[in-house]
Structures are given as structure tokens and as C-alpha cells.
């Protein structure tokens, strides 16, 4: 399933068809910064703040490019959906794990 650009939001977690989690960290204009996990990631435990982005550099791309990837619905926070809101702790951890703080500030 492909996303529409308007469906991509900051602070949400998405899962590609290659089982790669992607957390959207910032958006400005037509560009965005996100944290990608490695492909084939294990299912996340929704009750933990441990994010799967350790040693994974952030990515910057156009929102339209991000939306064109194939995504799938997944279970997280007691629901099955194409995207799931992350809490503040999870977002902070994703930013720290992929070292995106300065990139977000300069976006």
C-alpha cells in the first residue's frame, strides 16, 4: 500500500513491506527527516520505549519519495493501522539513536 503525501506526519511510525520501521522526525516544505530501522526488523513491543534505530543514520528525502514506498498495516499500541503515533520518549529515543538532532534543527 502506498501513502498519500498528506498521510505522512511527524511523530508517527510506519512499516514498509520489507519490514523496515520508519519514524518521521521532522518535516519542512517538501522535505522530511526520518529514522529507518534495518530491513527485516522484528515486531516492536508497543509497551517499551526501545526504538529499533540504534546505529542507523537518519535519512532526508522529499515527502513524496517517502510516501511512494510500499507500506503495510501493523499492530502497535493495541491497534492495527498503517501508521501509529509515537510518544515523546519514543520520538526522543529515535532522534538520539540516529543522531538527527542537528539535522532537524537545520531543516
MDTraj code that builds the backbone (N, CA, C; nanometers):
import mdtraj as md
import numpy as np

residues = "UNK UNK UNK UNK UNK UNK UNK UNK UNK UNK UNK UNK UNK UNK UNK UNK UNK UNK UNK UNK UNK UNK UNK UNK UNK UNK UNK UNK UNK UNK UNK UNK UNK UNK UNK UNK UNK UNK UNK UNK UNK UNK UNK UNK UNK UNK UNK UNK UNK UNK UNK UNK UNK UNK UNK UNK UNK UNK UNK UNK UNK UNK UNK UNK UNK UNK UNK UNK UNK UNK UNK UNK UNK UNK UNK UNK UNK UNK UNK UNK UNK UNK UNK UNK UNK UNK UNK UNK UNK UNK UNK UNK UNK UNK UNK UNK UNK UNK UNK UNK UNK UNK UNK UNK UNK UNK UNK".split()
xyz = np.array([
    [0.0852, -0.1169, 0.0000],
    [0.0000, 0.0000, 0.0000],
    [0.0902, 0.1237, 0.0000],
    [0.0619, 0.2185, -0.0858],
    [0.1360, 0.3443, -0.0885],
    [0.0585, 0.4505, -0.0135],
    [0.1321, 0.5436, 0.0436],
    [0.0704, 0.6520, 0.1196],
    [0.0458, 0.7723, 0.0290],
    [-0.0457, 0.8551, 0.0699],
    [-0.0608, 0.9862, 0.0090],
    [0.0275, 1.0797, 0.0906],
    [0.0798, 1.1843, 0.0272],
    [0.1680, 1.2778, 0.0982],
    [0.1029, 1.3315, 0.2244],
    [-0.0284, 1.3563, 0.2186],
    [-0.0989, 1.4120, 0.3346],
    [-0.1088, 1.3123, 0.4499],
    [-0.0838, 1.1843, 0.4241],
    [-0.0887, 1.0816, 0.5278],
    [0.0428, 1.0680, 0.6045],
    [0.1477, 1.1362, 0.5572],
    [0.2779, 1.1314, 0.6242],
    [0.2813, 1.2431, 0.7279],
    [0.3034, 1.2057, 0.8551],
    [0.3002, 1.3034, 0.9634],
    [0.4187, 1.2856, 1.0570],
    [0.4638, 1.3962, 1.1127],
    [0.5712, 1.3950, 1.2113],
    [0.5221, 1.3249, 1.3382],
    [0.6106, 1.2434, 1.3965],
    [0.5775, 1.1756, 1.5216],
    [0.5047, 1.0440, 1.5028],
    [0.5030, 0.9948, 1.3803],
    [0.4360, 0.8678, 1.3524],
    [0.5358, 0.7629, 1.3062],
    [0.5021, 0.6387, 1.3322],
    [0.5822, 0.5241, 1.2944],
    [0.5110, 0.4507, 1.1807],
    [0.5875, 0.4129, 1.0790],
    [0.5365, 0.3410, 0.9627],
    [0.6178, 0.2136, 0.9459],
    [0.5650, 0.1150, 0.8735],
    [0.6340, -0.0107, 0.8479],
    [0.6264, -0.0415, 0.6995],
    [0.7426, -0.0568, 0.6339],
    [0.7437, -0.0879, 0.4910],
    [0.7142, -0.2360, 0.4691],
    [0.6905, -0.2718, 0.3437],
    [0.6649, -0.4120, 0.3108],
    [0.7905, -0.4974, 0.3310],
    [0.9081, -0.4334, 0.3414],
    [1.0334, -0.5046, 0.3688],
    [1.0602, -0.5126, 0.5195],
    [0.9574, -0.4865, 0.6006],
    [0.9679, -0.4877, 0.7477],
    [1.0765, -0.3925, 0.7982],
    [1.0747, -0.2723, 0.7448],
    [1.1633, -0.1659, 0.7922],
    [1.0751, -0.0609, 0.8591],
    [1.1006, -0.0385, 0.9879],
    [1.0281, 0.0675, 1.0575],
    [1.0866, 0.2020, 1.0187],
    [1.0008, 0.3022, 1.0081],
    [1.0426, 0.4381, 0.9768],
    [0.9676, 0.5339, 1.0675],
    [1.0416, 0.6129, 1.1442],
    [0.9815, 0.7131, 1.2325],
    [1.0046, 0.8504, 1.1704],
    [0.8971, 0.9233, 1.1437],
    [0.9087, 1.0569, 1.0852],
    [0.9399, 1.1554, 1.1973],
    [1.0557, 1.2219, 1.1855],
    [1.1066, 1.3077, 1.2917],
    [1.0834, 1.4559, 1.2669],
    [1.0810, 1.4988, 1.1413],
    [1.0629, 1.6406, 1.1098],
    [1.0213, 1.6566, 0.9642],
    [0.9463, 1.7623, 0.9389],
    [0.9054, 1.7954, 0.8027],
    [0.9077, 1.9468, 0.7872],
    [0.9539, 1.9924, 0.6705],
    [0.9509, 2.1343, 0.6390],
    [0.9426, 2.1473, 0.4884],
    [0.8398, 2.2182, 0.4424],
    [0.8200, 2.2294, 0.2984],
    [0.7946, 2.0928, 0.2396],
    [0.8708, 2.0585, 0.1380],
    [0.8517, 1.9282, 0.0736],
    [0.9509, 1.8231, 0.1221],
    [1.0336, 1.8590, 0.2217],
    [1.1360, 1.7665, 0.2718],
    [1.1051, 1.7166, 0.4118],
    [1.1654, 1.6036, 0.4440],
    [1.1454, 1.5426, 0.5741],
    [1.2716, 1.4711, 0.6184],
    [1.2792, 1.4439, 0.7487],
    [1.3851, 1.3635, 0.8075],
    [1.3176, 1.2487, 0.8814],
    [1.3701, 1.1283, 0.8570],
    [1.3136, 1.0125, 0.9266],
    [1.4243, 0.9196, 0.9738],
    [1.3901, 0.8362, 1.0710],
    [1.4805, 0.7340, 1.1237],
    [1.4374, 0.6001, 1.0656],
    [1.5275, 0.5315, 0.9940],
    [1.4940, 0.3990, 0.9412],
    [1.5573, 0.2871, 1.0242],
    [1.4858, 0.1795, 1.0433],
    [1.5465, 0.0605, 1.1035],
    [1.6086, -0.0198, 0.9895],
    [1.6766, -0.1271, 1.0227],
    [1.7224, -0.2167, 0.9165],
    [1.6003, -0.2930, 0.8645],
    [1.6110, -0.3443, 0.7428],
    [1.5007, -0.4236, 0.6868],
    [1.4937, -0.5566, 0.7601],
    [1.3763, -0.6147, 0.7628],
    [1.3559, -0.7418, 0.8304],
    [1.3528, -0.7290, 0.9816],
    [1.3146, -0.6124, 1.0301],
    [1.3117, -0.5879, 1.1747],
    [1.2053, -0.6746, 1.2426],
    [1.2365, -0.7122, 1.3643],
    [1.1409, -0.7863, 1.4468],
    [1.0262, -0.6935, 1.4876],
    [0.9108, -0.7507, 1.5149],
    [0.7958, -0.6710, 1.5591],
    [0.8307, -0.5987, 1.6892],
    [0.7888, -0.4741, 1.6991],
    [0.8158, -0.3938, 1.8181],
    [0.7187, -0.4262, 1.9297],
    [0.7672, -0.4196, 2.0514],
    [0.6828, -0.4297, 2.1679],
    [0.6277, -0.2900, 2.1946],
    [0.4977, -0.2696, 2.1828],
    [0.4413, -0.1351, 2.1971],
    [0.4500, -0.0782, 2.3379],
    [0.4827, -0.1602, 2.4356],
    [0.4887, -0.1135, 2.5739],
    [0.6289, -0.0699, 2.6146],
    [0.7190, -0.0608, 2.5198],
    [0.8555, -0.0219, 2.5503],
    [0.8917, 0.1055, 2.4754],
    [0.9873, 0.1771, 2.5282],
    [1.0361, 0.2958, 2.4592],
    [1.1618, 0.2644, 2.3779],
    [1.1997, 0.1385, 2.3715],
    [1.3182, 0.0992, 2.2959],
    [1.2842, 0.0978, 2.1471],
    [1.3450, 0.1883, 2.0744],
    [1.3217, 0.2007, 1.9316],
    [1.4296, 0.1248, 1.8534],
    [1.3998, 0.0802, 1.7307],
    [1.4926, -0.0047, 1.6539],
    [1.5864, 0.0738, 1.5613],
    [1.6337, 0.1922, 1.6043],
    [1.7112, 0.2767, 1.5139],
    [1.8571, 0.2945, 1.5559],
    [1.9036, 0.2152, 1.6524],
    [2.0413, 0.2259, 1.7011],
    [2.1393, 0.2045, 1.5863],
    [2.2374, 0.2939, 1.5750],
    [2.3414, 0.2881, 1.4706],
    [2.2852, 0.2948, 1.3291],
    [2.1697, 0.3510, 1.3132],
    [2.1087, 0.3673, 1.1824],
    [2.1006, 0.5168, 1.1530],
    [2.1770, 0.5668, 1.0569],
    [2.1760, 0.7111, 1.0312],
    [2.0404, 0.7596, 0.9816],
    [2.0057, 0.8827, 1.0183],
    [1.8798, 0.9416, 0.9714],
    [1.8846, 0.9566, 0.8204],
    [1.7684, 0.9721, 0.7610],
    [1.7562, 0.9942, 0.6165],
    [1.6797, 1.1236, 0.5941],
    [1.7183, 1.1959, 0.4913],
    [1.6462, 1.3159, 0.4487],
    [1.6005, 1.2913, 0.3063],
    [1.4734, 1.3181, 0.2795],
    [1.4210, 1.2983, 0.1456],
    [1.2974, 1.3845, 0.1252],
    [1.2469, 1.3832, 0.0045],
    [1.1213, 1.4520, -0.0226],
    [1.0072, 1.3677, 0.0337],
    [0.9053, 1.4346, 0.0815],
    [0.7894, 1.3645, 0.1376],
    [0.7281, 1.2720, 0.0341],
    [0.7198, 1.3174, -0.0908],
    [0.6609, 1.2361, -0.1966],
    [0.7406, 1.1067, -0.2176],
    [0.8727, 1.1130, -0.2034],
    [0.9566, 0.9935, -0.2179],
    [0.9288, 0.8946, -0.1054],
    [0.9181, 0.9449, 0.0171],
    [0.8860, 0.8612, 0.1320],
    [0.7510, 0.7924, 0.1120],
    [0.6528, 0.8666, 0.0649],
    [0.5165, 0.8147, 0.0506],
    [0.5068, 0.7059, -0.0559],
    [0.5955, 0.7060, -0.1543],
    [0.5882, 0.6094, -0.2651],
    [0.6324, 0.4684, -0.2282],
    [0.6992, 0.4529, -0.1155],
    [0.7428, 0.3207, -0.0727],
    [0.6190, 0.2359, -0.0385],
    [0.6297, 0.1049, -0.0475],
    [0.5180, 0.0168, -0.0115],
    [0.5149, -0.0020, 0.1397],
    [0.4007, 0.0297, 0.2003],
    [0.3825, 0.0201, 0.3453],
    [0.2765, -0.0839, 0.3782],
    [0.2776, -0.1290, 0.5027],
    [0.1788, -0.2269, 0.5483],
    [0.1247, -0.1872, 0.6851],
    [0.0058, -0.2325, 0.7128],
    [-0.0528, -0.2123, 0.8458],
    [0.0196, -0.3033, 0.9440],
    [0.0295, -0.2590, 1.0696],
    [0.0941, -0.3402, 1.1719],
    [0.0314, -0.3112, 1.3072],
    [0.0498, -0.4069, 1.3994],
    [-0.0052, -0.3944, 1.5343],
    [0.0892, -0.3140, 1.6219],
    [0.0358, -0.2118, 1.6880],
    [0.1136, -0.1283, 1.7788],
    [0.0141, -0.0510, 1.8640],
    [0.0405, -0.0412, 1.9926],
    [-0.0491, 0.0317, 2.0837],
    [-0.1947, -0.0147, 2.0742],
    [-0.2126, -0.1445, 2.0714],
    [-0.3461, -0.2065, 2.0714],
    [-0.4316, -0.1735, 1.9499],
    [-0.3684, -0.1425, 1.8368],
    [-0.4459, -0.1230, 1.7138],
    [-0.3641, -0.1690, 1.5942],
    [-0.4330, -0.1977, 1.4861],
    [-0.3696, -0.2378, 1.3616],
    [-0.3974, -0.1277, 1.2613],
    [-0.2906, -0.0595, 1.2176],
    [-0.3073, 0.0522, 1.1253],
    [-0.1811, 0.0700, 1.0428],
    [-0.1885, 0.1566, 0.9435],
    [-0.0756, 0.1860, 0.8562],
    [0.0265, 0.2770, 0.9237],
    [-0.0186, 0.3559, 1.0239],
    [0.0730, 0.4434, 1.0976],
    [0.0289, 0.4514, 1.2427],
    [0.1264, 0.4747, 1.3303],
    [0.0995, 0.4787, 1.4743],
    [0.1742, 0.5958, 1.5371],
    [0.1061, 0.6692, 1.6242],
    [0.1672, 0.7833, 1.6929],
    [0.2670, 0.7327, 1.7958],
    [0.3835, 0.7960, 1.7975],
    [0.4851, 0.7670, 1.8972],
    [0.4704, 0.8631, 2.0141],
    [0.5056, 0.8167, 2.1348],
    [0.5025, 0.9078, 2.2491],
    [0.6323, 0.9899, 2.2508],
    [0.6392, 1.0888, 2.3363],
    [0.7551, 1.1800, 2.3408],
    [0.8857, 1.1057, 2.3678],
    [0.8818, 1.0085, 2.4568],
    [1.0013, 0.9312, 2.4894],
    [1.0500, 0.8514, 2.3684],
    [0.9571, 0.7901, 2.2951],
    [0.9935, 0.7128, 2.1766],
    [1.0528, 0.8037, 2.0687],
    [0.9950, 0.9217, 2.0490],
    [1.0474, 1.0159, 1.9500],
    [1.1871, 1.0613, 1.9900],
    [1.2047, 1.0956, 2.1176],
    [1.3361, 1.1389, 2.1660],
    [1.4410, 1.0303, 2.1461],
    [1.4036, 0.9065, 2.1743],
    [1.4978, 0.7973, 2.1577],
    [1.5334, 0.7765, 2.0107],
    [1.4353, 0.7862, 1.9214],
    [1.4611, 0.7715, 1.7777],
    [1.5575, 0.8796, 1.7295],
    [1.5366, 1.0027, 1.7731],
    [1.6246, 1.1140, 1.7346],
    [1.7668, 1.0892, 1.7846],
    [1.7795, 1.0458, 1.9096],
    [1.9116, 1.0191, 1.9671],
    [1.9804, 0.9011, 1.8985],
    [1.9054, 0.7949, 1.8713],
    [1.9652, 0.6753, 1.8122],
    [2.0220, 0.7015, 1.6728],
    [1.9575, 0.7842, 1.5939],
    [2.0065, 0.8090, 1.4576],
    [2.0793, 0.9431, 1.4460],
    [2.1062, 1.0056, 1.5604],
    [2.1848, 1.1283, 1.5658],
    [2.1277, 1.2375, 1.4738],
    [1.9994, 1.2642, 1.4850],
    [1.9310, 1.3569, 1.3947],
    [1.9060, 1.4962, 1.4506],
    [1.9472, 1.5219, 1.5729],
    [1.9135, 1.6499, 1.6380],
    [1.9591, 1.7713, 1.5562],
    [2.0847, 1.7733, 1.5108],
    [2.1349, 1.8884, 1.4353],
    [2.0700, 1.8970, 1.2973],
    [2.0429, 1.7830, 1.2358],
    [1.9784, 1.7829, 1.1042],
    [1.8367, 1.8378, 1.1135],
    [1.7670, 1.8031, 1.2189],
    [1.6305, 1.8545, 1.2389],
    [1.6355, 2.0055, 1.2595],
    [1.7313, 2.0534, 1.3374],
    [1.7446, 2.1967, 1.3632],
    [1.7755, 2.2746, 1.2364],
    [1.8478, 2.2132, 1.1438],
    [1.8845, 2.2840, 1.0208],
    [1.7842, 2.2661, 0.9068],
    [1.6841, 2.1849, 0.9266],
    [1.5856, 2.1590, 0.8205],
    [1.5064, 2.2827, 0.7875],
])
top = md.Topology()
chain = top.add_chain()
for i, resn in enumerate(residues, 1):
    res = top.add_residue(resn, chain, resSeq=i)
    for name in ("N", "CA", "C"):
        top.add_atom(name, md.element.get_by_symbol(name[0]), res)
traj = md.Trajectory(xyz[None], top)
